[in-house]
Amino acid sequence: MDPGRHPVGLFDSGIGGLTAAYAIIQQLPQEQLFYFGDTAHLPYGPQPAEAICAYSAGITQFLLQQGCKAIVVACNTATAASLNYLRERWPDVPFIGMEPAVRPGARATRSGKVGVLATAGTFKSQRYASLMHRYAKDVELLENPCTGLVERIEAGQLDGPEMEAFLRNILEPMLAGGADTFVLGCTHYPFVQTLIEKIVGPDATVINPAPAVARQLQRVLEEKGLLSPQLPGPHRFFVSGSNGNFEALASKLLGLEVKVKAGVVW
Ligand code: DGL
């Protein structure tokens, strides 16, 4: 079989990586996606890097067994904890990671202050320290680990007064501190981007890195001669825990009827 016709694997702790899947489907509609949500181990943000690295390796192995030709680590926290390890362990597999868009944020800001929303695990990582060192020398980053936001999004709370109040608590201190640019450094957060944009107002810039990741995937597949000539089959979705809200949220976001295989052990 033409290697290009194999699926692209993606994974996240839960539904977050679907925001990357959405951008990939827009950019590369001929690619078949195999998506894994590690809902049995959610959330990744507060857990030690070693645990996340072990989850990431297990899921990668599973996706490769399913025939995936490339893996998108559609989770900032997992990228920070495991991308280097995954690349070392599977040197022939193309991996595409996700990290907070500190560089685009630093370029976009006019006030010199950028709000960064990410998980505790991402903020603690070496990868984030290196991003700050390389791209944020001349700007101030106002950071918030958004404790509890991933769980709320997984529970399907995407709008309403309670979610708005929750987000205001995070964003208003950043606005008061002068931030005019906001980086969504966790793949779950674009699920509440509309509400975030409402709170920060039309003059602020909100950056979701998913379209850039989809373009990066395209570049990598092109370079390796792995682009699919046509959609070889339907997208497939796996979760390690129970289905929960996954099917409903995924179907809504992607505009497809998503059926999930639950309880997948890797
Ligand atoms: N969606 C993940 C990210 O991009 C993390 C969510 C979690 O804490 O599980 O960082």
Boltz pocket constraint, residues with backbone or C-beta under 6 A from the ligand:
constraints:
  - pocket:
      binder: B
      contacts: [[A, 12], [A, 13], [A, 14], [A, 16], [A, 17], [A, 42], [A, 43], [A, 44], [A, 45], [A, 46], [A, 74], [A, 75], [A, 76], [A, 77], [A, 78], [A, 119], [A, 122], [A, 150], [A, 185], [A, 186], [A, 187], [A, 188]]
      max_distance: 6.0
